[in-house]
């Protein structure tokens, strides 16, 4: 009888092990991203950045466009920008209404970038400085595998493919290989990272606050959404006849000599 009971127990245990659902392996967003790097394909994005001082809105900047991939990452982009709110004019003076990055150049158009151009010229061409998303306000570059890794590993909450946590500007500086001024190094960037079932980013949100003392607390929140992973994308440069190099503009031109690079030190206006 004891042998029968023991045999039944073993059989039951075996059945339970067999019936238990297999645990899916953790999704690796860096590996999922790498698989998307196919020439002629890409992804669409839409981004909204909101700023406030002491809780009062100071402006909103919105961007949308397409990113084209090569075998090792983003090789081109076509992005449109617009601003609204109290400081819309100030933001507009720094941000082209449209930017195309392709080959070794960045092409800017609109606002101050179109003021006083020679007749027939509609675009200003700059050397490409490696801006992945053409003047994005998003501090968290999810096309950098090290960033994805730290967002997953630092998450305090992981539920339904959504990771929430925080990372310091100093930590981001190390990843981006950017020197960070001590005035902004300790800023904590709270984040939300959402992945789909394939491990691809569908949404990333960054939120940070800088205390200027008597000038108040400045807060910035940027939300970037990605759709259409793997879609066919082909970014083309503007017609050559419509373009002028920034170096060929006269000294009296109001067109900026550089496009803001979105460095980490720009958070608090630190130079």
C-alpha positions as CSV (number, residue, x, y, z in Angstrom):
1,X,0.0,0.0,0.0
2,X,2.8,2.4,0.9
3,X,4.4,1.8,-2.5
4,X,1.1,2.5,-4.2
5,X,0.6,5.8,-2.3
6,X,4.2,6.8,-3.1
7,X,3.7,6.0,-6.7
8,X,0.6,8.1,-6.8
9,X,2.4,11.0,-5.2
10,X,5.2,10.9,-7.7
11,X,2.7,10.7,-10.6
12,X,0.8,13.6,-9.2
13,X,4.0,15.7,-8.8
14,X,5.1,14.8,-12.4
15,X,1.7,15.9,-13.7
16,X,1.9,19.2,-11.9
17,X,5.3,19.9,-13.3
18,X,4.1,19.0,-16.8
19,X,1.0,21.1,-16.5
20,X,2.8,24.2,-15.1
21,X,2.9,27.0,-17.6
22,X,6.4,27.7,-19.1
23,X,7.9,30.9,-17.9
24,X,8.7,33.2,-20.7
25,X,12.3,34.5,-20.9
26,X,12.7,38.2,-20.0
27,X,12.4,40.5,-23.0
28,X,15.7,42.2,-23.9
29,X,14.8,45.5,-25.6
30,X,18.3,46.1,-26.8
31,X,18.3,42.8,-28.8
32,X,14.8,43.5,-30.1
33,X,15.9,47.0,-31.3
34,X,19.0,45.5,-33.1
35,X,16.7,43.3,-35.1
36,X,14.9,46.4,-36.5
37,X,18.1,47.8,-38.0
38,X,17.3,46.9,-41.6
39,X,18.3,49.4,-44.4
40,X,15.2,51.1,-45.9
41,X,13.0,50.5,-42.8
42,X,12.4,52.5,-39.7
43,X,9.8,53.8,-37.3
44,X,7.5,56.8,-36.7
45,X,7.5,58.9,-33.6
46,X,5.5,61.7,-31.9
47,X,6.9,63.7,-29.0
48,X,5.4,66.3,-26.6
49,X,7.6,68.3,-24.2
50,X,6.0,70.5,-21.5
51,X,7.7,73.0,-19.3
52,X,6.5,74.8,-16.2
53,X,7.8,77.1,-13.4
54,X,6.3,76.7,-10.0
55,X,3.5,74.7,-11.5
56,X,2.6,77.3,-14.1
57,X,2.9,76.3,-17.8
58,X,5.6,78.1,-19.7
59,X,5.3,76.3,-23.0
60,X,4.8,73.2,-25.1
61,X,6.9,71.8,-27.9
62,X,5.7,69.1,-30.2
63,X,7.7,67.0,-32.8
64,X,6.8,64.2,-35.1
65,X,8.4,62.4,-38.0
66,X,10.1,59.3,-39.2
67,X,13.5,57.7,-38.5
68,X,15.3,55.7,-41.1
69,X,17.5,52.8,-40.1
70,X,20.7,51.3,-41.5
71,X,22.5,48.2,-40.4
72,X,23.7,49.7,-37.2
73,X,21.2,52.3,-36.2
74,X,19.5,55.6,-37.3
75,X,20.9,56.9,-40.6
76,X,18.4,59.6,-41.4
77,X,15.3,61.5,-40.1
78,X,12.6,63.9,-41.2
79,X,11.1,65.8,-38.3
80,X,8.5,68.6,-38.0
81,X,8.4,70.8,-34.9
82,X,5.8,73.3,-33.5
83,X,5.4,75.2,-30.3
84,X,2.6,76.7,-28.2
85,X,2.2,78.5,-24.9
86,X,3.6,81.5,-23.1
87,X,7.2,81.1,-24.4
88,X,6.3,79.8,-27.9
89,X,8.2,82.5,-29.6
90,X,11.3,81.8,-27.6
91,X,11.2,78.1,-28.4
92,X,10.5,78.8,-32.1
93,X,13.6,81.0,-32.3
94,X,15.7,78.0,-31.4
95,X,13.8,75.2,-33.2
96,X,13.4,74.9,-37.0
97,X,9.8,74.0,-38.1
98,X,11.3,71.2,-40.1
99,X,14.6,69.3,-40.0
100,X,16.0,66.6,-42.3
101,X,19.1,64.7,-41.4
102,X,20.6,62.6,-44.1
103,X,24.0,61.7,-45.3
104,X,26.5,64.0,-43.6
105,X,24.3,67.0,-43.2
106,X,21.3,68.5,-41.3
107,X,18.9,70.7,-43.2
108,X,16.8,73.3,-41.3
109,X,13.8,75.3,-42.4
110,X,11.3,77.7,-40.9
111,X,11.3,80.4,-38.3
112,X,14.6,82.2,-37.8
113,X,16.3,79.6,-40.0
114,X,14.5,81.0,-43.0
115,X,14.9,84.7,-42.2
116,X,16.8,86.7,-44.8
117,X,17.9,83.8,-47.0
118,X,19.0,84.6,-50.5
119,X,16.2,84.5,-53.1
120,X,15.3,81.0,-54.1
121,X,16.9,79.4,-51.0
122,X,14.5,77.6,-48.6
123,X,16.9,75.4,-46.5
124,X,20.1,76.0,-44.5
125,X,22.5,73.1,-44.4
126,X,24.7,72.3,-41.4
127,X,27.3,69.6,-40.8
128,X,25.7,66.5,-39.0
129,X,26.8,66.5,-35.4
130,X,25.2,63.2,-34.7
131,X,21.8,64.3,-33.5
132,X,19.8,61.1,-33.7
133,X,16.3,62.5,-33.5
134,X,16.9,66.0,-34.8
135,X,16.6,68.3,-31.8
136,X,14.5,65.9,-29.7
137,X,13.8,67.1,-26.1
138,X,13.8,63.5,-24.9
139,X,16.8,63.0,-22.5
140,X,16.4,59.2,-22.7
141,X,17.8,58.0,-26.0
142,X,16.2,54.6,-26.4
143,X,18.3,53.9,-29.5
144,X,21.3,53.6,-27.2
145,X,21.5,50.0,-25.8
146,X,23.1,51.2,-22.6
147,X,20.2,53.5,-21.9
148,X,17.7,50.7,-22.4
149,X,19.7,48.5,-20.1
150,X,19.8,51.1,-17.3
151,X,16.1,51.9,-17.6
152,X,15.2,48.2,-17.2
153,X,17.8,47.6,-14.4
154,X,16.9,50.7,-12.4
155,X,13.1,50.2,-12.6
156,X,11.4,50.1,-9.2
157,X,8.2,48.9,-10.8
158,X,7.7,46.5,-13.7
159,X,4.2,45.6,-14.6
160,X,2.6,44.7,-17.9
161,X,5.7,45.7,-19.9
162,X,5.9,49.1,-18.2
163,X,9.1,50.0,-16.3
164,X,9.1,52.9,-13.9
165,X,12.1,54.3,-12.0
166,X,14.7,57.1,-11.9
167,X,18.2,57.8,-13.1
168,X,20.6,60.7,-12.4
169,X,21.9,63.1,-15.1
170,X,25.4,62.0,-14.0
171,X,24.6,58.4,-14.9
172,X,23.3,59.5,-18.3
173,X,26.4,61.6,-18.8
174,X,28.6,58.5,-18.4
175,X,26.5,56.6,-20.9
176,X,26.5,59.4,-23.5
177,X,30.2,60.2,-22.8
178,X,29.2,63.8,-22.0
179,X,30.8,65.9,-19.3
180,X,28.1,67.0,-16.9
181,X,28.3,70.2,-14.8
182,X,28.0,69.6,-11.1
183,X,24.9,71.9,-11.0
184,X,22.9,69.4,-12.9
185,X,24.7,66.1,-12.1
186,X,22.4,65.2,-9.2
187,X,19.1,65.9,-11.0
188,X,17.0,62.8,-10.9
189,X,15.1,62.0,-14.1
190,X,12.0,60.0,-13.3
191,X,11.0,57.8,-16.2
192,X,8.4,55.4,-17.7
193,X,9.4,52.9,-20.4
194,X,6.7,50.9,-22.1
195,X,7.6,47.8,-24.3
196,X,5.3,45.8,-26.5
197,X,5.3,42.0,-26.6
198,X,8.3,41.9,-29.0
199,X,10.3,44.1,-26.6
200,X,10.2,47.2,-28.8
201,X,9.7,50.6,-27.2
202,X,6.2,52.1,-27.7
203,X,6.5,54.9,-25.2
204,X,9.1,56.7,-23.1
205,X,8.5,59.5,-20.6
206,X,11.1,61.6,-18.8
207,X,10.3,64.0,-16.0
208,X,12.8,66.2,-14.1
209,X,12.8,69.3,-11.9
210,X,15.5,71.9,-11.3
211,X,15.3,74.3,-8.4
212,X,16.5,77.8,-9.3
213,X,16.0,79.1,-5.8
214,X,14.2,82.5,-5.8
215,X,13.5,82.1,-9.5
216,X,11.4,79.0,-8.8
217,X,11.3,75.4,-9.7
218,X,11.5,74.5,-13.4
219,X,9.9,71.2,-14.4
220,X,10.1,69.5,-17.8
221,X,8.2,66.4,-18.9
222,X,8.8,64.8,-22.3
223,X,6.7,62.0,-23.7
224,X,7.8,60.2,-26.9
225,X,5.7,57.5,-28.6
226,X,6.9,55.1,-31.3
227,X,4.6,53.4,-33.9
228,X,5.0,51.4,-37.1
229,X,8.2,49.6,-36.3
230,X,9.7,48.0,-39.4
231,X,7.8,50.3,-41.9
232,X,9.5,51.1,-45.1
233,X,11.2,54.6,-44.8
234,X,13.2,56.6,-47.3
235,X,14.4,60.1,-46.2
236,X,15.6,62.4,-49.0
237,X,17.6,65.6,-48.9
238,X,15.9,68.8,-50.1
239,X,16.5,69.8,-53.8
240,X,20.1,71.1,-54.1
241,X,18.9,74.4,-55.7
242,X,16.8,75.2,-52.6
243,X,19.8,74.8,-50.2
244,X,22.5,77.1,-48.9
245,X,25.3,76.2,-46.6
246,X,25.4,78.0,-43.3
247,X,29.1,78.9,-44.0
248,X,28.0,80.8,-47.1
249,X,25.6,83.1,-45.2
250,X,26.7,86.7,-44.8
251,X,28.0,87.9,-41.4
252,X,24.8,90.0,-40.9
253,X,22.5,87.0,-41.3
254,X,20.1,86.3,-38.3
255,X,20.3,82.5,-39.0
256,X,22.0,80.7,-36.2
257,X,25.4,79.3,-36.9
258,X,24.6,76.2,-34.9
259,X,21.6,74.1,-34.1
260,X,21.0,73.5,-30.4
261,X,22.6,70.1,-29.6
262,X,20.3,69.2,-26.6
263,X,23.3,68.4,-24.4
264,X,22.7,67.4,-20.8
265,X,24.2,70.6,-19.5
266,X,21.5,72.6,-21.3
267,X,19.0,71.4,-18.6
268,X,19.7,74.4,-16.4
269,X,21.1,76.7,-18.9
270,X,24.6,75.8,-17.8
271,X,27.4,76.6,-20.3
